[in-house]
């Protein structure tokens, strides 16, 4: 992998890291193609990068993927890009869900990538520089190329902090985002992500992205460019997962795109494309029918509750989806994609939406999680594509108001514990509100492709 790459992370997680990552994406993406990759999944951070980056961000989740799989995915994500920007969700020396090798410093060392450290400088003096000094001492295998200060002023304790970073930690400051900008971003980011509730109107849509663009003007582009050029050369990884399979040749997969789905879990699309499937995207709000000559359907992602009315109003597409799945079209409906197949869904604001009506259930969406919650699950006997034990995650909490199905997709719970039924199976349709990662369970993808081959193109 010869593509330039940078790792950016903070002394702690939060809006300062998000603002710095958004500013770097805007600054560096001005003149080159940048692919953001988050180390771990934080939904508000992913949404921010998805809204602003030219290349859709990916998630490097070392709780799901072993080292070889992660390296193969990173290598594929770098293709067609001029910079890989990796953003640490956890603080720089913290592991993602306790997984060995998942710290931002570990990823930077493994990719031979320089690291930019984000320091929240609001109301902090030279004591914060001691933490920077400590990180440098503990992360000896990594080149810390510089520090981005977020907040603070160029006088008083802010100036003392900056001087201490340069003098005591021996690191250059490659960006200093002003206090007023960082405070406004923190407010907008907290409201838009649902961290706090605000009485009255919500922040202007896209306001956080515009603040990132403004923050980009306070970064030292030349110094950051020079840091990115320090990366080492990594040989290309042999492909063991992302490879063509004969069964996929000539088959077309319809992929749902656009509001109300946010495409979380894009490594699944990467794997299906690498297997040799042709992808036919269709818009859930604008298109009235499925693409022609398809042999399968993928509905996957996180539901944006504010965008549900657009899909609910698209009666022609809802009818088309119900007819195609009812006729036996091989279908994977994952995470929020499964919600779109319900009869009715009540969102977090109490609004009720009529949906595709494929699944005999009605539900209420209770909560959306910022971070994934991992679960062990055993595939039920009726599951058309998955087998045995799997490790999946959930990003929302749901309560069923009406549930008539007797055949389930999974039984959740740790081995030896009482297990809870989850998900739906209807002939060739697997619908689960959990999120599987196909690179972790390639057998699921292979059986799905086999079903597509058996079904043939849909007229």
C-alpha positions in Angstrom: 0.0 0.0 0.0 1.8 3.1 -1.2 -1.1 5.5 -0.7 -0.3 8.3 1.7 -2.0 7.8 5.1 -2.5 9.7 8.3 -4.0 8.7 11.7 -5.7 11.4 13.7 -6.9 10.8 17.3 -7.3 12.6 20.6 -6.3 12.5 24.2 -10.0 11.9 24.7 -13.0 11.2 22.4 -15.6 13.8 21.7 -16.4 16.8 19.5 -12.9 18.1 19.3 -11.7 14.9 17.5 -14.8 15.1 15.2 -14.1 18.8 14.4 -10.4 18.1 13.7 -11.2 15.1 11.5 -13.9 17.0 9.5 -11.4 19.9 9.1 -8.7 17.5 7.9 -11.1 15.9 5.4 -12.1 19.3 4.1 -8.5 20.6 4.0 -6.9 17.6 2.4 -9.9 16.7 0.2 -9.6 20.1 -1.5 -6.9 18.9 -3.9 -6.9 15.1 -3.6 -9.3 12.1 -3.2 -9.5 11.3 0.5 -11.0 8.2 2.1 -11.9 8.6 5.8 -11.8 5.4 7.9 -12.9 5.4 11.5 -11.0 3.1 13.9 -14.1 1.7 15.6 -17.7 3.0 15.0 -19.1 6.2 16.4 -22.3 7.0 14.6 -22.2 10.8 14.9 -18.6 10.9 13.7 -19.4 8.6 10.8 -22.4 10.7 9.8 -20.2 13.8 9.8 -17.6 12.3 7.6 -20.2 10.7 5.3 -21.8 14.1 4.7 -18.6 15.8 3.9 -16.2 13.3 2.2 -16.0 12.6 -1.5 -15.3 8.9 -0.8 -17.8 7.3 1.6 -16.1 6.5 4.9 -15.4 2.9 6.1 -15.2 1.4 9.5 -12.1 -0.5 10.7 -13.7 -2.6 13.4 -11.1 -4.9 15.1 -13.8 -6.4 17.4 -15.2 -8.0 14.2 -12.2 -8.5 12.0 -8.9 -10.3 12.6 -5.6 -8.6 11.6 -5.5 -10.3 8.2 -9.0 -9.3 7.3 -8.5 -5.7 8.6 -5.3 -5.4 6.5 -7.0 -6.7 3.4 -9.9 -4.3 3.8 -7.6 -1.3 4.4 -5.7 -2.2 1.2 -8.9 -2.4 -0.8 -10.2 0.9 0.6 -6.9 2.7 -0.4 -7.5 1.7 -4.0 -8.5 4.7 -6.1 -7.7 7.2 -3.3 -4.8 9.6 -2.8 -5.0 9.7 1.0 -6.3 7.3 3.6 -7.4 9.3 6.7 -7.9 7.1 9.7 -9.7 8.6 12.7 -9.5 7.1 16.1 -12.8 6.8 17.9 -11.3 6.0 21.3 -8.6 8.0 23.0 -5.1 7.4 21.6 -4.0 4.7 24.1 -7.4 3.1 24.6 -8.4 -0.2 23.0 -11.7 -0.7 21.1 -13.7 -3.0 23.3 -10.6 -4.3 24.9 -9.3 -5.9 21.6 -5.5 -6.2 21.5 -4.0 -4.2 18.7 -7.0 -1.9 18.3 -5.5 1.3 19.8 -4.9 4.2 17.3 -1.2 3.9 18.0 -1.3 0.2 17.1 -3.1 0.9 13.9 -0.6 3.7 13.0 2.3 1.4 13.7 0.8 -1.4 11.6 0.2 0.9 8.7 3.5 2.7 9.2 1.5 6.0 9.2 2.3 9.2 10.9 -0.1 10.4 13.6 -1.7 13.7 14.4 -2.8 14.3 18.0 -5.9 16.4 18.8 -5.8 18.3 22.1 -8.9 20.0 23.4 -7.4 23.3 24.5 -10.6 24.8 26.0 -9.8 26.1 29.4 -6.6 24.0 29.6 -3.1 25.1 30.4 0.3 23.5 30.4 -0.9 20.5 32.4 -2.6 19.2 29.2 0.9 19.3 27.6 2.1 16.8 30.2 -0.4 14.3 28.7 1.0 15.0 25.2 4.5 14.4 26.6 3.3 11.2 28.2 1.7 9.9 25.0 4.9 10.5 23.1 6.9 8.6 25.7 4.4 5.6 25.6 4.0 5.5 21.8 7.6 5.1 20.8 6.9 3.0 17.7 4.8 5.8 16.1 5.9 9.1 14.6 3.7 11.8 16.1 3.9 14.4 13.4 2.2 17.2 15.1 -0.6 18.5 17.3 -3.9 20.1 16.4 -5.2 22.4 19.2 -9.0 22.8 19.3 -10.3 25.8 21.2 -8.3 28.0 23.5 -6.9 31.4 22.6 -3.4 32.6 21.5 -3.0 34.3 24.9 -3.2 33.4 28.6 -3.4 29.7 29.4 -3.9 28.8 25.7 -0.6 30.4 24.8 1.0 28.6 27.7 -0.3 25.2 26.5 0.9 25.9 23.0 4.4 26.9 24.2 4.6 23.8 26.4 3.6 21.5 23.6 6.4 22.9 21.4 9.0 23.2 24.1 8.4 20.3 26.5 6.8 17.7 24.2 8.9 18.8 21.2 6.0 18.7 18.8 4.9 21.2 16.1 1.4 22.6 16.2 -0.1 22.0 12.8 -3.4 23.6 13.5 -5.2 25.8 16.0 -9.0 26.0 15.7 -10.4 29.1 17.4 -12.5 28.9 20.6 -15.6 30.5 19.1 -15.7 28.0 16.2 -15.1 25.0 18.4 -17.8 26.0 20.9 -20.3 26.5 18.1 -19.4 23.1 16.6 -19.7 21.3 20.0 -23.2 22.7 20.4 -24.4 21.8 16.9 -22.7 18.4 17.1 -24.3 17.5 20.4 -27.8 18.4 19.2 -27.5 16.9 15.7 -26.2 13.6 17.2 -29.0 13.5 19.8 -26.6 13.7 22.7 -28.6 16.6 24.1 -32.1 17.7 23.4 -32.8 21.3 22.4 -36.0 23.2 22.8 -37.0 25.0 19.6 -35.5 24.7 16.2 -32.7 22.3 15.4 -29.3 23.6 14.1 -29.2 24.4 10.4 -28.8 21.3 8.3 -25.2 20.9 7.2 -24.0 23.5 9.8 -21.5 21.1 11.3 -20.0 20.4 7.9 -19.7 24.2 7.2 -17.9 24.7 10.5 -15.5 21.9 9.5 -14.8 23.7 6.2 -14.1 26.9 8.1 -11.9 25.1 10.6 -9.8 23.7 7.7 -8.5 27.2 7.0 -6.7 27.1 10.4 -4.7 24.0 9.6 -1.2 24.1 8.2 -1.8 22.3 5.0 1.9 22.2 3.9 3.1 20.7 7.2 0.3 18.1 7.2 1.0 17.2 3.5 4.7 16.7 4.4 3.7 14.5 7.4 1.5 12.3 5.1 4.5 11.8 2.7 6.5 10.1 5.5 4.5 6.9 5.3 6.4 3.7 4.6 5.7 1.4 1.7 3.5 -1.6 2.5 3.3 -4.5 0.1 -0.1 -5.3 -1.3 -2.0 -7.9 0.8 -2.9 -11.2 -1.0 -6.6 -11.3 -1.5 -8.3 -14.2 0.3 -11.8 -12.7 0.9 -12.2 -9.9 -1.7 -11.9 -12.2 -4.7 -14.2 -13.2 -7.5 -16.3 -16.4 -7.3 -17.7 -18.1 -10.4 -21.2 -18.3 -9.0 -21.5 -14.5 -9.0 -20.6 -14.0 -12.7 -23.3 -12.3 -14.6 -25.6 -11.7 -11.6 -26.9 -8.2 -10.7 -27.7 -7.2 -7.1 -30.1 -4.3 -6.4 -28.7 -2.1 -3.6 -31.0 0.3 -1.8 -29.4 3.7 -1.5 -30.3 7.2 -0.3 -32.7 8.4 2.5 -33.8 7.1 4.8 -30.9 4.6 4.8 -27.4 5.7 5.9 -25.0 3.0 4.5 -23.4 1.8 7.6 -21.4 -1.5 7.1 -20.1 -0.7 3.6 -17.5 -3.5 3.9 -20.5 -5.8 3.0 -20.9 -4.0 -0.3 -17.2 -4.1 -0.9 -17.2 -7.9 -0.4 -20.2 -8.5 -2.7 -18.7 -6.4 -5.4 -15.4 -8.2 -5.1 -17.2 -11.5 -5.5 -18.1 -10.4 -9.0 -21.7 -9.2 -8.6 -22.9 -6.2 -10.6 -24.5 -3.6 -8.4 -27.6 -1.7 -9.4 -28.3 1.1 -6.9 -31.8 2.4 -6.6 -33.1 5.4 -4.5 -35.6 4.5 -1.8 -37.4 7.9 -2.0 -37.2 8.8 -5.7 -37.4 5.5 -7.6 -40.7 3.9 -8.2 -39.6 0.4 -9.0 -36.6 -2.0 -8.7 -33.9 -2.1 -11.3 -34.5 -4.6 -14.2 -33.0 -8.1 -14.5 -31.8 -8.3 -10.9 -31.3 -11.6 -9.1 -31.0 -10.3 -5.5 -31.7 -7.4 -3.2 -29.7 -5.7 -0.5 -31.4 -3.4 2.1 -28.8 -2.4 4.7 -27.8 0.5 6.8 -29.0 2.8 9.6 -32.4 4.4 9.4 -32.5 8.2 9.5 -35.8 8.8 11.3 -36.2 12.3 9.9 -36.2 10.9 6.3 -38.7 8.1 6.9 -41.7 10.1 5.5 -40.1 10.1 2.0 -40.0 6.3 1.8 -43.4 6.0 3.4 -44.8 8.2 0.7 -43.3 6.1 -2.1 -46.2 3.7 -2.3 -45.2 2.3 -5.7 -41.7 1.2 -4.5 -43.1 -0.2 -1.3 -45.6 -2.3 -3.3 -42.8 -3.4 -5.7 -40.6 -4.5 -2.8 -43.4 -6.5 -1.2 -44.2 -8.2 -4.5 -40.6 -9.0 -5.4 -39.7 -10.5 -1.9 -43.0 -12.3 -1.9 -42.1 -13.9 -5.2 -38.9 -15.3 -3.7 -36.3 -12.7 -4.7 -33.2 -13.5 -2.6 -33.0 -10.6 -0.1 -30.7 -9.5 2.7 -32.4 -6.8 4.9 -29.9 -5.8 7.6 -30.1 -3.3 10.5 -32.3 -0.4 9.4 -33.0 -2.2 6.1 -35.1 -4.7 8.1 -37.2 -1.9 9.6 -38.3 -0.7 6.1 -40.0 -4.1 5.6 -42.2 -3.8 8.6 -45.9 -3.0 8.3 -45.6 0.1 10.5 -42.9 1.9 12.5 -43.2 4.6 15.1 -40.2 6.8 15.3 -38.6 8.4 18.4 -40.9 11.5 18.0 -44.0 9.4 18.1 -44.8 9.6 14.4 -46.1 6.5 12.7 -45.0 5.5 9.2 -46.6 2.9 6.9 -43.8 0.8 5.4 -43.4 -2.1 3.0 -45.5 -4.5 4.9 -43.4 -7.6 4.1 -42.8 -8.6 7.7 -45.9 -9.3 9.9 -44.9 -6.9 12.6 -45.2 -3.3 13.8 -42.7 -1.7 16.1 -41.6 1.4 17.9 -38.0 2.7 17.7 -37.0 3.5 21.3 -33.3 4.5 21.1 -30.4 4.9 18.7 -26.9 4.0 20.0 -23.8 6.1 19.2 -21.6 3.1 19.6 -22.3 -0.6 18.5 -23.5 -3.1 21.0 -22.1 -6.5 20.1 -24.1 -9.7 20.5 -23.5 -13.4 20.1 -26.2 -15.1 18.0 -26.9 -18.6 16.7 -28.5 -18.9 13.4 -31.9 -20.5 13.6 -32.6 -23.6 11.5 -34.9 -21.6 9.2 -32.2 -19.0 8.5 -31.7 -19.2 4.7 -28.1 -18.0 4.6 -26.4 -18.0 8.0 -25.3 -21.0 9.9 -23.9 -21.7 13.4 -22.6 -19.0 15.8 -22.1 -15.4 14.6 -21.0 -12.2 16.2 -23.1 -9.2 15.2 -23.9 -5.7 16.5 -26.9 -3.5 17.0 -27.3 0.3 16.7 -30.8 0.8 17.9 -33.4 -0.5 20.5 -36.8 -1.6 19.3 -40.0 -2.7 20.8 -42.5 -4.8 18.9 -46.1 -3.7 19.2 -47.4 -6.4 16.9 -45.4 -9.6 16.1 -47.0 -12.5 14.3 -44.1 -14.5 12.9 -43.2 -17.8 14.4 -40.0 -18.4 12.3 -37.0 -16.4 13.5 -33.5 -15.8 12.0 -31.4 -15.8 15.2 -31.3 -16.7 18.8 -29.3 -14.0 20.7 -27.3 -14.6 23.9 -24.0 -16.0 25.1 -23.5 -19.7 25.0 -25.1 -21.3 28.1 -27.6 -18.4 28.6 -31.3 -18.2 27.7 -31.5 -16.9 24.2 -33.8 -14.4 22.7 -35.4 -14.8 19.3 -34.5 -12.1 16.7 -35.0 -11.4 13.0 -37.3 -12.8 10.3 -37.0 -15.4 7.6 -39.4 -15.5 4.7 -38.5 -18.0 2.0 -35.4 -16.4 0.5 -35.5 -13.3 2.6 -33.3 -12.8 5.7 -34.3 -9.8 7.7 -32.5 -8.9 10.9 -32.2 -5.7 12.9 -28.7 -6.8 13.8 -25.7 -5.8 11.6 -23.6 -8.8 10.4 -20.2 -8.2 8.8 -19.9 -10.3 5.6 -16.1 -10.3 5.7 -16.4 -12.0 9.1 -18.8 -14.6 7.9 -18.1 -15.0 4.1 -20.2 -18.2 4.1 -23.3 -16.1 4.5 -22.4 -14.1 1.4 -21.6 -17.3 -0.6 -24.9 -18.9 0.2 -26.7 -15.7 -0.7 -24.9 -15.6 -4.1 -25.8 -19.3 -4.6 -29.5 -18.4 -4.0 -29.2 -15.6 -6.5 -27.8 -18.0 -9.1 -30.6 -20.4 -8.5 -33.3 -17.7 -8.7 -32.0 -16.2 -11.9 -32.8 -12.7 -13.2 -36.1 -11.2 -12.2 -38.2 -10.2 -15.1 
